[in-house]
Amino acid sequence: MVTGVILAAGQGQRMGEPKQLLPLGGKPMVRHVATTACQAGLDQVIVITGAYGAEVAQVLQGLPLQVIYNENWAKGQSTSIQKAVLSIPAQCQAVVFLLADQPLVDTQLINKLLRSYHETKASIIMPRWNNQPGNPVLFDMKVWRSALLQLSGDEGARQIMRQQQGLIHYIELSNGQMFLDVDTQVAYDRMQKVWQEMKK
């Protein structure tokens, strides 16, 4: 069993507004990410909310997923990861972490991570483009559960990946579009442009 976890608890401080709720093609970004996750080969999808928890839950209505509120969201992304790990069923073999502001990630990439996990048995699997690693990232729960629960601050699981370079299995991408996220107005404008191009 593999669980997908969408991290959607942030306040969007740099953006000045909740980026997970920004519209893209008429729907909030988090709805796109959640729909993709639900359509991929994941066995379960969990969304961790925090700031704007009620609003995020509202826009996800009707999707086959579980919304969990992280009351400690202000202490950083690590608290959302911990909340997710503690909420995942014991029989879960691996978890795939997705970001609510990366709506260009598609089902194909998520399924590649899953396929790669079953084939290679690697304990960390992530995509890479032009030597730059990105999200989503898969962690084997047997190997990394306790390390994920010990994370701190707003850096998320990057702490683990920096220290464990040799254990990471990479999936090479042909372009870096899927890594686009929205931290600034400029990035949001670019995202909209790329989205329109892709949907033509």
C-alpha positions as CSV (number, residue, x, y, z in Angstrom):
1,M,0.0,0.0,0.0
2,V,1.3,3.5,-1.0
3,T,-0.3,6.7,0.4
4,G,-0.1,10.0,-1.4
5,V,0.2,13.0,0.9
6,I,-0.5,16.6,-0.3
7,L,1.1,19.2,1.8
8,A,-1.3,22.1,1.7
9,A,-0.9,23.8,5.1
10,G,1.2,26.8,4.3
11,Q,0.2,30.5,4.6
12,G,1.8,31.6,1.4
13,Q,3.7,34.3,3.1
14,R,5.9,35.3,0.2
15,M,3.0,35.2,-2.2
16,G,0.9,37.3,0.2
17,E,-2.2,35.1,-0.3
18,P,-3.0,31.3,-0.1
19,K,-1.2,29.9,-3.1
20,Q,-3.0,26.5,-2.8
21,L,-6.3,28.4,-3.5
22,L,-5.0,30.5,-6.4
23,P,-7.1,29.7,-9.5
24,L,-5.6,27.9,-12.5
25,G,-7.9,27.1,-15.4
26,G,-10.9,27.9,-13.3
27,K,-10.0,25.7,-10.3
28,P,-7.9,26.2,-7.2
29,M,-4.3,24.7,-7.6
30,V,-4.8,22.3,-4.7
31,R,-7.8,20.9,-6.5
32,H,-5.7,20.1,-9.5
33,V,-3.0,18.4,-7.4
34,A,-5.6,16.4,-5.5
35,T,-7.4,15.3,-8.6
36,T,-4.2,14.1,-10.2
37,A,-3.2,12.2,-7.0
38,C,-6.7,10.6,-6.9
39,Q,-6.4,9.5,-10.5
40,A,-2.9,8.0,-10.1
41,G,-2.2,4.5,-8.8
42,L,-2.0,5.5,-5.2
43,D,-4.0,3.4,-2.7
44,Q,-5.0,6.4,-0.5
45,V,-4.7,10.2,-0.7
46,I,-4.4,12.5,2.3
47,V,-4.3,16.3,2.3
48,I,-2.7,18.0,5.2
49,T,-4.2,21.5,5.8
50,G,-3.3,24.3,8.2
51,A,-3.7,28.0,7.3
52,Y,-7.0,28.3,5.4
53,G,-7.9,24.8,6.5
54,A,-11.6,25.2,6.1
55,E,-11.3,26.9,2.6
56,V,-9.0,24.1,1.3
57,A,-11.3,21.4,2.7
58,Q,-14.2,23.1,0.9
59,V,-12.6,23.1,-2.5
60,L,-11.7,19.4,-2.2
61,Q,-15.2,18.3,-1.6
62,G,-16.3,15.3,-3.7
63,L,-12.8,13.9,-4.2
64,P,-12.0,10.4,-2.7
65,L,-9.5,11.6,-0.2
66,Q,-9.0,12.4,3.5
67,V,-8.4,15.9,4.8
68,I,-6.5,16.2,8.0
69,Y,-5.9,19.5,9.8
70,N,-2.5,20.2,11.2
71,E,-2.9,22.5,14.2
72,N,0.9,23.1,14.4
73,W,1.2,24.3,10.8
74,A,2.8,27.6,11.8
75,K,5.9,25.7,13.0
76,G,6.8,24.7,9.5
77,Q,6.4,22.0,6.9
78,S,8.0,19.3,9.1
79,T,4.9,19.4,11.4
80,S,2.7,18.5,8.4
81,I,4.9,15.7,7.4
82,Q,4.8,14.3,11.0
83,K,1.0,14.7,11.1
84,A,0.8,12.7,7.8
85,V,3.1,10.0,9.0
86,L,1.1,9.5,12.2
87,S,-2.1,9.4,10.2
88,I,-1.0,6.7,7.7
89,P,-2.2,3.1,8.3
90,A,0.4,0.7,9.7
91,Q,0.2,-1.5,6.6
92,C,1.4,1.4,4.4
93,Q,4.7,0.5,2.7
94,A,5.6,3.9,1.3
95,V,4.4,7.5,1.1
96,V,4.6,10.0,-1.8
97,F,4.7,13.7,-0.7
98,L,3.2,16.2,-3.2
99,L,3.1,20.0,-2.9
100,A,-0.2,21.9,-3.2
101,D,1.5,24.6,-5.4
102,Q,2.9,22.2,-8.1
103,P,-0.2,21.5,-10.2
104,L,1.8,20.5,-13.3
105,V,2.8,17.2,-11.8
106,D,0.8,14.5,-13.7
107,T,-0.4,11.0,-13.0
108,Q,2.3,9.6,-15.3
109,L,5.1,10.9,-13.0
110,I,3.4,9.7,-9.8
111,N,2.9,6.2,-11.5
112,K,6.6,6.2,-12.5
113,L,7.6,6.7,-8.9
114,L,5.3,3.8,-7.9
115,R,6.6,1.6,-10.6
116,S,10.2,2.4,-9.8
117,Y,9.6,1.7,-6.1
118,H,8.2,-1.8,-6.9
119,E,11.0,-2.5,-9.3
120,T,14.1,-1.1,-7.5
121,K,13.0,-1.3,-3.9
122,A,14.9,2.0,-3.4
123,S,13.9,3.7,-0.1
124,I,13.9,7.3,-1.6
125,I,12.7,8.0,-5.1
126,M,12.5,11.4,-6.7
127,P,12.4,13.1,-10.1
128,R,15.3,15.1,-11.4
129,W,15.7,17.4,-14.4
130,N,19.0,18.9,-15.5
131,N,20.7,17.6,-12.3
132,Q,18.1,19.4,-10.2
133,P,16.0,17.2,-7.9
134,G,12.3,18.0,-7.3
135,N,9.0,16.8,-6.0
136,P,7.0,14.6,-5.6
137,V,9.2,12.3,-3.4
138,L,8.6,8.8,-2.3
139,F,9.8,7.4,1.0
140,D,9.8,3.8,2.2
141,M,8.0,3.9,5.5
142,K,9.9,1.0,7.0
143,V,13.2,2.7,6.5
144,W,12.3,6.4,7.0
145,R,9.3,6.5,9.4
146,S,11.2,7.5,12.5
147,A,13.4,10.0,10.6
148,L,10.4,11.7,9.1
149,L,8.9,12.0,12.6
150,Q,12.1,13.7,13.9
151,L,12.1,16.5,11.3
152,S,11.9,20.1,12.5
153,G,11.4,23.5,11.0
154,D,10.2,24.5,7.6
155,E,12.7,22.6,5.5
156,G,10.6,19.4,5.3
157,A,12.3,16.2,4.3
158,R,15.2,18.0,2.5
159,Q,17.2,17.4,5.7
160,I,17.0,13.6,5.1
161,M,17.8,13.8,1.4
162,R,20.9,16.0,1.9
163,Q,22.3,13.4,4.3
164,Q,21.4,10.3,2.3
165,Q,22.4,11.2,-1.3
166,G,23.7,7.7,-2.0
167,L,20.3,6.1,-1.3
168,I,18.2,8.2,-3.6
169,H,17.0,6.7,-6.9
170,Y,16.3,9.4,-9.5
171,I,13.8,9.4,-12.3
172,E,15.1,11.7,-15.1
173,L,12.6,14.1,-16.6
174,S,12.8,15.5,-20.2
175,N,11.9,19.0,-19.0
176,G,11.5,20.9,-15.7
177,Q,8.0,22.2,-16.1
178,M,6.5,19.9,-13.5
179,F,8.8,21.5,-10.9
180,L,7.2,24.9,-11.4
181,D,5.7,26.2,-8.1
182,V,4.2,29.5,-7.1
183,D,6.1,31.5,-4.5
184,T,5.7,34.9,-6.2
185,Q,3.4,36.8,-8.5
186,V,5.9,36.4,-11.3
187,A,6.0,32.6,-10.8
188,Y,2.2,32.5,-10.8
189,D,2.0,34.5,-14.1
190,R,4.5,32.0,-15.6
191,M,2.5,29.0,-14.3
192,Q,-0.7,30.4,-15.9
193,K,1.2,30.9,-19.2
194,V,2.6,27.3,-19.1
195,W,-0.8,25.9,-18.2
196,Q,-2.5,27.6,-21.1
197,E,0.2,26.3,-23.5
198,M,-0.3,22.8,-22.2
199,K,-4.0,22.8,-22.5
200,K,-4.1,24.1,-26.1
